Amino acid sequence: MGRLEAMAGGGGAAAAPLFRLWKHYSPVSPYWKRANFAPFALLALLCSASYFLGIYHNVRGTISTSSSLGSSVPCFSAGVPTNKTSASASSTTATATLDFAAHHATSDEEAKEAATPAMQDFPACDIKYSEYTPCEDRDRSLKFPRDRLLYRERHCPDRSELLKCLIPAPPGYRNPFPWPVSRDVAWFANVPHRELSVEKAVQNWIRVEGDRFRFPGGGTMFSGGADAYIDSIARLIPLRDGSIRTAIDTGCGAWWVMLIKCGVVVLLQVASWGAYLLSRGVLTMSFAPRDTHEAQVLFALERGVPAMIGVLASNRLPYPSRAFDMAHCSRCLIPWQLYDGQFLIEVDRILRPGGYWILSGPPINWQSHWKGWQRTQDHLSAEQDAIEAVARSLCWKKIKQKGDIAIWRKPTNHIHCKITRKVVKSPPFCSTQDPDSAWYTKMEACITPLPEVEDLRATAGGELKKWPERLTAVPPRIGGGGLNGVTAETFLEDSNLWQRRLGYYKTIVNQLGQRGRYRNLLDMNARFGGFAAAFGDEPVWVMNVVPTAAANTLGVVYERGLIGTYQDWCEAMSTYPRTYDLLHADSVFTLYKNRCEMEDILLEMDRILRPEGTVIFRDDVDVLVKVKSYTDRMRWDSQIVDHEDGPHQREKILLAVKLYWTAPGPNQVQNSQPSS
């Protein structure tokens, strides 16, 4: 013992504690005989139980976000890293499935989950719904008055009437031709309506050639073709200098002829006029009512031309004030002179200061056509006089009438017009309504006042840059402080942000980077139109939707030379099934949380999306996990990927592709193989 004491420190007080410690555990004093191992055994048991419980919960609670998307749909690729952090995340993603689901839940949540039955896949609707437009349903419309075509306005189904099924494509459906080929050719199977080619073959509007339609570009008013007709307009107003960028083509009024005939008349203007203006840098919004069977708007969309279902009746058109540089009516048969001129007053509201209104067809040049129109000279003369009187009351100036075309111009400000109101009392200036309010807003027989200016030569609301500079310039509504909290710096930052985001989208959606793969695009929450503007001169057009639940920024979109509409996503959009190649949904489901059912918005998205079309969702990760739980039941392939700034952002991106499938043809089972 003396040697051990010496090794411990040579004896003395300093060595005593170490020696006592050795002695305590030495065989001379067997501690193990007196120790109580029960606490250690209990601790080991608890650790083991916790470990196995964790394994049990992990297996039970995981919701995998993996899909066959990466292998079956080649348009998605692994996220391309934008920095070192995301590079590390991308390498991890390449070898492991991203799982954004919550793995911990309270006992109440677990009980609720256990009590909820497994959700079934959404079934296919009957083939009779292949061209279903919920808010313009023919059967429902007949319940409303025919006066002023009120029955042709939007009348949406109650929630109890909403379809809970997927709208099928018609048998033999094929992806539309790429632009610009689609301007002149469309697949017959996609729009199986032969009536137009039979009824109007002699007018060279449309022909059936085997399995496709061909649009030669002729027509009643366009005997030399749409190009020649547009050239005749260009000789009267400046169509090529960039000062005219946005146009609206007012569709058929269906007032004095049966709607079926009107649908035939307006088909060309809904498609060809807007289609051929694109080569001149003019972007046209065409609208026409939901007709009986010709599906004129559907024809336009198949050709890659912007169009919506709509009608001038009692509600304002769903566009802001001062939106369009030019409005056009060719044989649209709208009674502009009736109802205190309200229809022309509505055109005045949406025309920008200095904008043009073009009227061709009845009653213009009635002296040459009255016999062919089967109307009396007195009746046609009185109609034109009445239209011109309404135009004068709006302070418009008739700048030219040549042949079958007449053109008026709206004043650049209302200084002189307000002076004339002291003499001409009707129509008065509106005093109460928001000029940009246009969602189920009733028309009024009053002039929408332009913003105040002091100089007679000034443009009310600010002068716009010419196209294409207009796309990136600060819009006057922002530069003039018209939007609370939005500055020029805010706008430019937003533009740069969307340039970067679109670049990232093209790395994760390969086909988005293929020029011509997509044509018709929809931004469901457009704000300033940054997503659309980021495409620049690519051969696409974007319908910029400003939701009614969001701030009203649609006027800014139009001042950039883009087009769009208002929309409440708790209702169906005024368009046909299979309208768009790509949908972009930025924070839409956060915006509409607790407003309506998520599944109803998603089913509407499925209705308007083409087979093999793409959807890009941006939202909080928890929202996207719930969205994916629905898309997995909708014949979509989907995958959650990281934000462009890396994996540490709560906002994620959900990419989805609608699978190809069609309604079965006669004596066929449902087709799920794309036609080549």
BANU-697527 format. One record per residue: x, y, z of N, C-alpha, C in turn; residue in one letter. Coordinates in pm, whole numbers, plus 50000, padded with zeros to 5 digits. Example, Ala and Ser with C-alpha at 12.3 -4.5 7.8 and 13.67 -1.06 7.14 Angstrom:
<sites>
513194943150780512304955050780513204967050780A;512854977550708513674989450714512905000350787S;
</sites>
This chain:
<sites>
500834988050000500005000050000500865012450000M;502065011750060502935023350063503375027449925G;503635017549832504045020849695502925027749620R;501715023549639500585029749570500355043849619L;500595045549753500465059149806501525068149747E;502715062749729503785070649671503485074149527A;502925064949447502565067549308501475078049299M;500645078549403499575088349403500035102149438A;501275103549481501725117249506502735118149614G;503295106749656504345107149755503835108649895G;502575105349923502055106050059501545119750092G;501135121650214500655134550261499195136750227G;498735148950261497305152450246496865152650102A;497785156650011497395157749870497095144249810A;497755134049859497555120849800496395113449862A;495955117849977494915110450049493625108749971A;493075118949905491805116949833491925106749723P;493025107149646493195097549539493295083449594L;493985082149703494115068949764492775063749811F;492005072549876490705068249924489795064049809R;489895071249693489095067749577489465053849526L;490785051149521491235037849476490745027149572W;490835030349699490445020649800488955017649792K;488175028049757486705026349752486305016349644H;487055016349533486705007449422487594995149412Y;488444993449509489374982049503488664969249543S;489234957949504488634945049540488554943149690P;489414950749761489374949349906488024953849960V;487404963849888486084968849930485124967349813S;484564955849787483734952949667482434960849667P;482464972149594481304981149588480114974549521Y;480394966049421479284960149344478354951849428W;478884947249545478014939249631476964947849699K;477304960849718476374969549788475564978649694R;475944980149561475294989749469473894985249431A;473004995449402471634992949357471544996049207N;471384985749122471364987648976469964990448921F;468964991449002467594993548953467445006448872A;468015017948917467865030248836468485028948698P;469655021948691470295020348559469445011748466F;468865001448520468024992648438466795000148388A;466205008248476465025015948436465365025948327L;466535032548340466965042248238467175035548103L;467805023748104468025016547978466705012647914A;465745008447997464435004647945463715016447881L;463775028047946463125040047891463765044247759L;465085043847751465775047547627465365038347512C;465295025447540464905015947436463485018447389S;462585020947486461185023547450461065036047365A;461815046647402461775059147325462275056947183S;463335048847169463905046247037462895039146947Y;462265028447000461315020946917460045029046889F;459635037546984458475046046961458745056146850L;459975061346848460355070646741460305064146605G;460785051746596460725044546469459275042546426I;458425039146522457005036746491456335049346436Y;456565060746502455945073246456456495077546321H;457775075346297458375079446170457765071946053N;457565058846073456975050745966455515054345947V;454815056946058453365059646050453065073645998R;453875083546032453515097446004454065103145877G;455015096545812455655102445695454685103245578T;454655114845515453895116645391454905119445282I;455135109945199456185111545097455735120844989S;456615129744947456315138744836456955134044708T;457515122244709458115117144587457045112844491S;457385112644365456465108044262457265102644147S;456555097644051457215092543931457535103543834S;457365116043878457515127443789458875127743722L;459925125343802461265126743746461525117143632G;460945105243638461215095443535460195095543424S;458915098643457457875097543356457625110443281S;457975121843341457735134743276459065142043265V;459695142043150461055147043138461175162143145P;460035169443160460145183943158460695189543287C;460765181743393461315186443518462725181043535F;463585189143586464935184743616465265188143759S;466325182243810466725185443946467055200043956A;466775206044071467005220244089468465223744066G;468715234143988470075238743964470445248344073V;471565246244143471905254744256472195268944213P;471785278444297472065292444271473165297944359T;473565290444463474665294544549475225282144617N;476205283944705476845272444768475875264844856K;475015272244924474055265645012473115256844932T;472545262644825471615254844745472315243844669S;473615245544640474355234944573474405222644660A;474655224844789474675213544881473315207044889S;472265215544893470915210244902470555202444776A;471015207344661470675200644536471325187044528S;472565185944574473215173044570472525163144661S;471995168144773471235159444863469935155244799T;469265164744733467975161944670468105151444561T;469255151344494469425141944384469435127544431A;469785125244558469885111544607468825107944708T;468075117944758467065115044859465805122944830A;464675117044863463395123644840463185134844941T;462785146644891462465157544982461145154445051L;461115156145183459895153445259459575165645341D;458505172845300458145185245368456975183245464F;456595170945489455425168545574455785169645721A;454785173245802454975173645947454965159446001A;455885156546095456005143046150455575142446296H;455065153146348454635153446487453225159046492H;452375152646567450995157146577450505154646718A;449545162846761448955160746892448045148646887T;447665143847003446785132147007445445135146941S;444965147846954443705151546889443825150846738D;444965155746685445165155346541445265140946491E;445935132346570446045118446530444685111746529E;443875114846630442535108946635441685113446517A;441815126446481441055131646367441505125046238K;442835123346224443375116946103442885102546092E;442855095546207442425081646205440945080446170A;440155090646210438705090246185438355094546043A;439295101145971439005106045837439185094845735T;438175092045654438315081345555439315085245447P;439935075345386440905077845279440225084845162A;440885095345109440295103045000440455095444869M;439395095544789439395088544662439835097944550Q;440335092144441440695100044324439445106544265D;439625118444207438505125044142438155117444015F;436875114643993436485107343871436455116543750P;436355110643633436195118343509434735122243493A;434495134443444433135138743412432675131843284C;431395132643259430835127343136431345135443016D;431405129242900431895135742779431065148042743I;429815148742786428975160342754429525173142815K;430435172042912431015183742976432355187842914Y;432715182342800434055184842745434275199542709S;433185207142686433315221542659432545229542764E;432485224342884431685230242991432295243343041Y;431475253643046431875266543103430895269643216T;431295267243341430345267543453429545280443465P;430175291943444429475304643465428755309643340C;428855302343231428115305443109427365293143059E;426875285343152426165273043118424845276343047D;424595269842936423405273042856422115270342933R;422035259043000420805255743072420535265743183D;421555269543256421355279143365421015292943311R;421605296643198421385310143144419935312443105S;419225301643069417835303243025416905307243139L;417395306843262416585311043376416585326243393K;417405333243314417565347643331416945355243213F;416625368043233415945375743128416805376943002P;416125377342888416815379042761417005393742726R;416345402542798416495416842773417955420842787D;418465428042690419855432842690420865421442703R;420455409442665421345397742672421805394842815L;420975397842913421355395143051421625380343074L;420925371843001421125357543020422475352742969Y;423165361042890424485357442839425615362142932R;425285369143038426315373343133426715361543222E;427665364143312428115353743405427005350343505R;426685337543514425755332543615426355319443667H;427085320443776427855308943824427005299643909C;427355286843913426585277243993426795279444142P;425795275644220425965275444365426985264644402D;427485265544523428495255644565427935241544563R;426655240244589426045226944586425965221244445S;426105229844343426005225544204427375223144141E;428445225944212429775224744154430105210144120L;430685208244004431115194843965432345190944044L;432375178644090433535173344163434215162544079K;434405165743952435015156143861435915163543764C;436695156043688437685161643595437085162343455L;437155174343394436595176343260437465168843158I;436865160143077437675152342982437945160142853P;439075157442792439325162142656438545153242560A;438165158542444437415150242349438285139042294P;437675128342246438455117242189439355122142076P;440575117542075441505121341970442205134541991G;442025140742109442645153742135444155152942117Y;444715163542057446165164342036446665178042079R;447915178742117448485191642153448395201142034N;447985213842057447875223341945449205225241873P;449115229841750450315233041674451065244341743F;452385244441732453155255541792452935268441714P;453085279641783453015292641719454275294841636W;454205300641516453045307141454452215298141362P;452555285141353451765276241268450315275941314V;450095276541447448745275541501447845287041458S;448415298041414447595309241367446715305041249R;447205295641170446525291941047445965277741047D;446325269541149445935255441148445555251241290V;444505242941302444115237041431443605222941406A;443795214141505443305200441493441785200041501W;441175192841411439715191641411439225184741538F;439955174541586439515167141704439455175941828A;440255186541832440275195241950439055204341956N;438545208241840437355216741832436425210741727V;435755199841758435015192541655433705199341617P;433825210941549432655218441503432815221241354H;432155213241273432285214441128431325224941071R;430405230341152429335238741101429865251041027E;430915257241080431425269541020431965267140880L;432685256240863433285253740732432225250740628S;431095245040671430015241940577429245254440542V;428895262640645428025274040623428725285640554E;430035287540579430715299240527431915295740438K;431835284240373432955280140289433225290040177A;432175296040122432365305140008433065317940050V;433075321240180433715333540225435175331340264Q;435665319040249437075316240269437525319240412N;436645316640508437005318940648437745307040707W;437195295240680437705283340747437425271240659I;438375262040654438215249940574438635237940657R;437985226540630438405213940690439255206540588V;440485203440628441395196040541441845183540615E;441145172640591441485160140659441215161040808G;442275160040889442125159941034442365173541098D;442305184141016442595197441071441745208241006R;441625219441078441035231641023442145240240966F;441815247540861442745257540809442015270940802R;442705281640843442125295040848442835303840746F;442275305240626442945313040522443045327940553P;442175333040643442255347240678441325355940598G;440325350040531439355358040458438155361340543G;437075366240479435865369340553435045380040485G;433875382740542432955392240481433575406040468T;434125411240577434715424540573436155424240525M;436765412240522438175411140489438335403840356F;437745409240251437775402240123439195400240073S;440095409140111441495407640071442325400640175G;441685395540282442405388940390442605398340508G;442875392440624443025400340746444215409840736A;445295405440674446475414140661446145426840583D;445425425240472445075436840390444135446140467A;443205440340543442285448440623443045456640727Y;443995450240794444785457340895445655468140830I;446175465240712446965475340641446125487540608D;444845485440576443975496840547443745505240671S;443705498840789443595506340914444895513840943I;446015507240914447325513240940447555525740856A;446845527040746446985539240666446215550940726R;445395547940828444585558440890445065562141030L;445655552641102446185555241237447555548541250I;448385552941345449765547741355449815534041424P;449815523341345449845509941400451255504541419L;452245510741359453575504741357454625512241438R;454275523341500455315531141570455395528041719D;454635518141768454705514341908453775522041999G;453055531941946452145539742031450855532142059S;450515522441974449355513841996449865499942028I;449615495442149450085482342193448945473042233R;447995477842313446895469442361445605472842287T;444895462442246443645464342172442585455042228A;441335458842211440225450242249439315448642129I;438945436242102438085433041988436725428842043D;435735437542031434415434842088433685424842001T;433225414142064432585403341990431135406041960G;430465395541920429125396541865428105401441967C;427215410041923426135414842008424895406341999G;424655400041884423525390841867422185397541892A;422045409541839420825416941869419765415441761W;420145416741637419125416541531419175403941447W;420095395141479420155382441408420265371441512V;419985359441470420125348241563421575346741603M;421795342441725423165341541777424025332141694L;423425321641640424215312341560424845319441441I;424095328341376424655335641263425675345741310K;425395351841422426335361641475427655355041510C;427575342741564428795335741597429655333541475G;429025330541362429765328641239430405341741195V;429635352641205430145365541162431375369641240V;431345367141372432385372641457433595363441470V;433515351241421434625342041439435935347841389L;435895353541270437135358541211437725369541296L;436875378941343437425390041419437965385241553Q;437335374841613437825369941741439195363541726V;439475357841610440745350941593441685358241499A;441265360441375442205365141274442675379441295S;441775388441333442195402341351443275403241458W;443025396941573444025397041679445275389441641G;445105378241568446255370041531447205377541440A;446665384541342447515391441246448055404641300Y;447425410141402447975422241465449245419341544L;449405406941590450575403541670451875406141595L;451865404041465453085406441387453415421341380S;452485429841420452705444241422452935449441564R;453155440141657453435444041795452225448241874G;451015444841828449785448541897449195435941961V;448935436542091448385425342166446905427742189L;446075418542140444625420642138443905411342235T;443015417142313442095409342395440775408442320M;440385396342281439125394442210438105388442305S;436865392742293435815386442373434555385042289F;433815374542318432565371742250431735362942342A;430415362642325429585354542415429735339742389P;429325332042487429275317342474428145314242379R;428475309942256427455307842156426895293742165D;425975290742076425235278242085426115266142058T;426905266441951427705254541923428985257241846H;429235269541800430445271541721431715273041805E;431585276341934432735277442022433795286741963A;433355298841925434245308141856435455311941941Q;435245314042071436365317442159437335305642169V;436805293542173437655281742178438515280642053L;437955284041937438745284241814439925293841828F;439645305841879440705315841894441815310641985A;441435304642097442435299842192443245288242135L;442595279542058443325268641993444375274141896E;444085285741840445025291841746446125299841816R;446065300441950447085307742024446835322542030G;445555326642023445175340742024444435343742155V;444765354442226444085357742352442585360042330P;441755353742412440305355342400439645351342530A;438465357042554437655353942671436195353542630M;435405346442709433955346942692433445359542762I;432635367342693432105379542753431075385842663G;430315395142718429265401742641428995415442701V;428675424942616428215438042662426725437042692L;426375437942819424965436842858424665447142967A;424785443243094424505452743203425715455443291S;426695446243291427875447843375429035453843297N;429885460843369431125465443308431975453643262R;432765455843159433725445643117434805444443225L;435375432443245436285430143359437695435543337P;437785448243300439065454743275439065468343344Y;440235473643375440295486743443440055498143345P;439895509943397439785521743312441135524643246S;441075531343132442285535543059443205523643028R;442615512542984443385500242963443875498642819A;443035501642720443325497942583443645510042497F;444595508142406444965518742312444005519242193D;443305508142169442435507342051441305497542079M;440105500842033438955491742040438425489741899A;437905477741872437545474141735436225466541734H;435385469741637434125462641616433935461041467C;433985448641419433745445741278432525436741267S;431425442341220430165435041209429775428541341R;430075435141452429755429341582428275430941616C;427565439741544426115441141557425675445341697L;426535452041770426165457341901425435470541881I;424275472441942423495484841923424085496342005P;425135502141954425875512342029425005524342067W;423975526941989423175539042010422065537142113Q;421795524842156420675522242246421085523542393L;420075523342481420275523542627421135535342671Y;420805547142618421525559442651423005558642616D;423315550242517424705549142473425625542142572G;425075533942662425885528042769426995518942717Q;426765512242604427805503242553429015511142503F;428755522142434429865530442387430495538042505L;429705541342605430245547542726431205537942796I;430885525042794431785515142855433085513842776E;432995514642643434215514642562435055526942597V;434385538242618435105550442656435845548542788D;435225541542883435875539343013437175531742999R;437195521342915438375512742907439395517542804I;439045527742723440005533442629440935543142702L;442205542542671443135552042731442945565842666R;443385576442730443305589742669444035589842534P;443345594642432443915594642297443735581542224G;442975572142282442765559142218441785559842102G;441785549242020440985548941897439875538641906Y;438725542141846437635532541829437375530741680W;437425518141634437265514841492435965507141474I;435135511741382433875505241350433845502241201L;433665489541167433485485741027432285476441016S;431655476540901430415469040887429225477740919G;428035472040922426815480040943426945489141065P;426565502041054425955508440936426955516040849P;428265514540873429255522340800429205518840651I;429205529440568429125528040423427845520840380N;426755524240449425485517940417425025521140275W;425505532340222425095536240087425485525639984Q;426555518140012427015508039917426495494039949S;426045491840073425745478140115424315475940161H;423455485940157422155484540222421325473240164W;421455470740035420685459739976421175446240028K;422495444540033423045431840082422755429640229G;422625440340305422305439040447420815437140471W;420035438540365418585436440372417925445640475Q;418345458140470417775468340558417535480940476R;416645489440522416305501440445417385512040463T;417475520840365418445531740372418135540940489Q;416875543740511416495552740620416905546940756D;416695534040772417015527740900418515528040925H;419305524840824420755524740840421305538840860L;420755548440787421205562340802420915567440943S;419725564240995419365568641130420265562041235A;420615549441212421485542541307422865548941312E;423435552041195424755558241195424705572041257Q;423665579641228423545592941289423485592041442D;422775582041492422645580441637423975576441700A;424725567741634426045563841685426975575841689I;426955583741583427835595441579427445605541685E;426165606441718425725615541823426245611141959A;426215598041985426755593042112428245595742120V;428975593442011430415595942009430715610642037A;429955619641979430165634042004429885637442150R;428875631042208428545634042348429655629542443S;430495620242397431645615742476432885624142448L;432725634442365433825643242325434835636242235C;434415625442168435275618942071435295627041942W;436375625541870436515632141741436595621641631K;435735622941532435805613841418436935618441327K;437965610041318439145614341244439145609741099I;438375599041070438395594240931437285584140907K;436665585040791435835574240740436235571940596Q;436715559940570437175556540436436665542640400K;435865541940296435295529140258434405523740368G;434695511540411433875504940512434375507140654D;435345515940673435975517940804435765532240851I;435335533740976435235546841040436025546441171A;436735557341202437605557641320437345570441399I;437145568741530437015579941623438185579641721W;438465591341781439535592041880439035598742008R;439375592642121439035598042252439985609542285K;439525620042352440425631242386441495626942485P;442615633942484443715630642575443465635542717T;442505644542734442095648842868440675654342858N;440105657842972438705662142975438545677143005H;439585684842983439465699143011438365705342924I;438465703342795437485709142703436125702442719H;436135689442745434875682042756434055686942876C;434715690242985433995695043102433375708743077K;434035716442993433455729442957432175727442877I;432185717642785430995715342702429845709542783T;430125703342899429035697942980428095708943030R;428585721243028427715732243070426605734542967K;426875730042844425885731442738425205718042710V;426045707542690425535694042664425475686642798V;424305685142852424165679542987424265664442992K;424045657842880423985643242880425015637342784S;425735627142826425725621342961426585629543057P;426255629543184427065636843282428335629043316P;429215635243391430385628043442429985620043566F;430535608043578430275599843697430905606543819C;430275604843932430765611644052431095602144166S;430645589644160430805580944276431615568344249T;431385561444139431995548344120433495549044098Q;434195539044152435615537244124435765533843976D;436535541443900436635538743755437245525143723P;438025519443816438645506443792437835494743847D;436725497643913435885486943967435115480443852S;435325467343833434725461043715434425446343736A;434155442243858433765428343883432315428343929W;431415424843839429965425543862429525439943893Y;430245449643840429875463643859428945467843745T;427835473743778426855477543677427325489743597K;426995489543468427255501143384426365512743428M;426845524743400426055536743426426105545743303E;425075553543283425015562643169425715575743206A;427005574643239427785586443272429225584243228C;429935595043202431305594443152432265592643270I;433165583043257434205581243359435225592543344T;435365601143445436275612643431437735608243428P;438515614843344439945612443339440635620043452L;441825615643493442565623043596442775637643554P;442805646243652442905660643626444285664243571E;444295673543476445535679643425445285694643412V;446365702243404446235716743391446465721543249E;447295714343176447635718243039446695711442941D;446125718942849445205713542751445865702942663L;447195703742648447915694142564448435682142641R;448225681742772448735670842855447855658442840A;448475646942864447745634242863447325630743005T;446045629343026445535626243159446075612943207A;446515612643333447055600343390448505597743357G;449095606043271450505604143236450665597843099G;451665602243028451925597042893452685583842901E;452305574442817452945561242815454105561142717L;455135553442750456235551242657455745542642540K;456445543342430456115534842316456655520742339K;455975511242277456405497342286457665495342204W;458685487842251458695479142370459245485742497P;459675498342490460195504942610459145505142721E;457905505342681456795505842775456795494042873R;457305482642829457265470542912458055472043041L;459185478843035460065479843151460065493543217T;459435503543153459365516943211458435516943333A;458675526143425457805527343542456435532243496V;455355524743522454025528743476453575541743543P;452845550243471452385562943530451575561243658P;450795550443669450015548443791450925546943913R;452135541643892453085540344003453925552944015I;454435557943903455265569943906454535581943961G;453215582443939452425593643990451895591644130G;452275580644195451835578244332450405573344343G;449905567144238448515562644240448265550144321G;449315542644355449175530444435449845532644570L;449085531444675449615533844809450735523944842N;451855529444887452965521044931453815515344820G;453505518544695454275513344582455035524844517V;456335523444509457175533844450457855528444325T;458535537444255459285533244137460345522844175A;460965524644291461985515044336461355501444362E;460165501444424459465488944449459175481644318T;458725489144219458385483244090459625477244023F;460725484544023461945479643958462495467344030L;462405467244162462835455444238461975443344203E;460685445644188459775434744151460115429444012D;460415438343920460775434043784462035425543785S;463045429943859464295422243867464075408743935N;463215408744037462925396244107462345385944012L;461405390143926460755380443837461655376243722W;462585384743684463585380343587464395368743644Q;464775370143771465555359643836464715347043857R;463455348943896462605337343921462315329643793R;462065336743684461815329743558463045321943515L;464225327843536465445320643505465555307643584G;465145308043710465165295943792464125285943745Y;462925290843710461895281843659462405273943539Y;463155280543453463625273843332464645262943362K;465265263443480466195252843517465485240843577T;464285242643628463565231343689462405226543602I;462025234343502461015230143403461675231543266V;462235220743218463025221343096462255227042979N;460975223242966460205227342850459905242242850Q;459985248642967459765263042972460885270442901L;462035264242894463145270342824463185267142676G;462245258842628462185255242487461275265142414Q;461835273242331461085283642262459985277342175R;458745281442200457615276342123456885264742187G;457435258942296456745247542359455425251942421R;455405263642485454195268942544453765281542468Y;452465283842464451935295642396450995303642487R;449945297142537448935303842620449295301842767N;449605312642837450005311942977449025320043063L;448875315843188447985322743282448735325143412L;448775337743455449315341143587448125344043677D;447895335443775446675336043856446705346943963M;447865352743988447985363644086449105372644037N;448785381143940449805387743858450475399743925A;449795406444015450285418644079450675428943974R;451975431343947452385441443849452665435543711F;452425422643693452715416343565454175412743547G;454925411443656456355408643647456675395243583G;455865384943613456075371743553455935372643401F;454885379243353454665380543209455765388843144A;456135399843209457145408743151458495401943137A;458775392343226460075385743223460285377543096A;459205373943027459345366242903459825374842786F;459705387942799460215396742694459565394042560G;460395391242458459885389242323459695374442288D;459645365742388459395351642359457985349942302E;457775339642219456475338042151455395332242242P;455105339242351454045335342443453185347542472V;451965345342518451175356142575450665351442711W;450535360842802450135357642939448855365142973V;447865357743020446665363943077446975367043223M;447115379843253447465384143388446185386343469N;445945377643564444755378643647445105385943777V;444315396143807444395402643938443175398044017V;443375389644118442235384344194441475395544266P;440185393744278439375403644348439725404244496T;440385393844547440795393744688442105401144711A;442765405544604444065412244615443915427144584A;445005434544601445015448744566444815450244416A;444095460644376443765462744235444945469244163N;445725460944095446905465744022446785463243873T;445595459743824445465456043683445745467843590L;445475479943635445805491543553447285492543525G;448115488643621449575488543602449955478443494V;449315466843497449585456443398449355461743257V;448245468643237447945474043104448875485443066Y;449285493443162450225504243130451585498843088E;451875486443120453115480043075452975474242934R;451775474942877451565469142744451215454442749G;450735449742864450295435942881448775435642894L;448195423642895446745422442906446395413743026I;445155414943072444725406943186443265409443217G;442815403943329441415404943367441295403543518T;440145407643570439815404943709439225390943720Y;439375384743837438825371443857438735368444006Q;437615362744046437475357144180437665342144167D;438735336744227439055322644208438135313444288W;437165319144359436105310744415435055307444310C;435195313344192434295310844079435105306043959E;434395300843861435055296243739435435308143652A;436465306243572436915316543480436075316243353M;435915327743288435115328643166435945324343046S;436205311543042436955305842930436585291242917T;437015285342806436705271342778437695262042847Y;437335249242858438335239542903439535239142808P;440675235642866441915233642788442365246642720R;442305257642793442705270642739444215272742745T;444855268642855446225272942882447215261342884Y;448435264342838449535254742841450235254642976D;450215266043045450915267143173450165276643265L;450015272543391449405280843494450465284343598L;450475296843641451405301243745450575306243863H;450715299643977449895302644095450795306944210A;451025319844221451885325344326451035329544445D;451125322044554450435325144681448915325744666S;448385319144566446935319444543446185312944659V;446705301844709445965294644812446095301144950F;447175308244972447255316345093446275327945084T;446175333944965445265345244945443815341144966L;443465328944923442075324444930441805315045048Y;442695314845144442475306645262441205311245334K;440345301845365439075304245435438065311945351N;438335313745223437365320345134436525310145058R;437165299345014436455288644945437315276144952C;436795265144899437465252344913438655251244817E;439755246144869440955244244789440685235044670M;439915224544692439685214944584438895221144469E;438025230844497437265237244390438165245844302D;439115252744363440075260544284440925251244199I;441365240244256442215230844182441455224044069L;440195220844090439405214843982439185224743869L;439045237543902438945247743798440265249043722E;441365248143793442665248443726442815236543631M;442345224943675442405213243588441525215243464D;440385221643480439475223943367440125232443259R;440825243043298441345252443200442765248943154I;443355238343210444705234143173444645223343065L;445515224442967445555214642860446225201642907R;445865190342847446605178042877448095179942853P;448895175042944450345176542945450775191042969E;449845199143019450195212743059450855212743196G;451495223943228452305225143350451705235443444T;451835232943574451445242543677452645245143767V;452895257843796453935261743892453245268544009I;453265261844124452715267644247453865273544328F;453645285244387454565290944487453725293744611R;454175288644726453405291344848454185286044967D;453625288045085454215282545206454235267345197D;455255261245254455425246745240454235239045295V;453645243645405452495236545461451305237045365D;451145248445299450065249745201450295240245083V;451535239645036451835231344920451685216444949L;452005212345072451795198345108450315194845098V;449465203945142448025201445132447575201744986K;448105211144907447765211644765448135198444698V;449315193344732449775180944670448885169144706K;448305169444825447405158544862446185158044771S;445825169444712444735169744614445225166444474Y;446355172244433446825169844297447175155244274T;447545148044380447825133844366446575125844330D;445415131944346444145125244314443535130344184R;444285138644108443725145443991444375141243859M;445055130143857445775125843736446845136143698R;447495141343800448645150143782449865143343843W;451015145843785452285142543849452825155243913D;453295154444036453735166644104454925163844194S;455675174244221456885173144303457195186644366Q;457505186644495457895198844564459405200544553I;459825212544514461255215644503461555228244582V;462835230944599463255242244681462995255644615D;462915265744698462875279744657464175283244584H;464135293344498465345297144423466465301944515E;466135306044637467165310544731467665299444822D;467255287044797467785276044874466755269244961G;467155258645031466225250345106465745256145238P;466335267145282465995272445414464825282345409H;464225284145293463055292945280461785284845305Q;460845290745380459565283845402458765283045273R;458885293045188458195292445060458885282144971E;458095273144915458615262944824457885263944691K;458255255444599457645254944466457135240844442I;455895239844401455305227044363455125226944212L;455785217644146455675216044002454705204643972L;453825206743878452835196443844452635195943694A;452365184043644452035181943503450735174143495V;449795179043418448545171943395448795160643295K;448455148643334448695137143248447755137443127L;448195131143020447355130242901446295119542920Y;445045123442899443945113842894442775120542825W;441925112742762440765118042692439545109642725T;438395115142690437175107242698437245096042595A;436665084642623436695073742525435835076942404P;436305072942288435495074142169434485062942162G;433715062342056432735051442041433415037842048P;432895029242133433395015542147434865015142189N;435295025242268436675025642315436695027142466Q;437795022642524438035025642665438745038942673V;438845044342793439465057442811440905057342761Q;441255067542681442585068342622443515076142712N;444655070242743445655077242825446995078142754S;446985076242621448215077242544448135089642455Q;449125098642463449075110642381449165107542234P;448415115442156448485114142011449695121641960S;450365115941865451565122541812451185132241703S;
</sites>
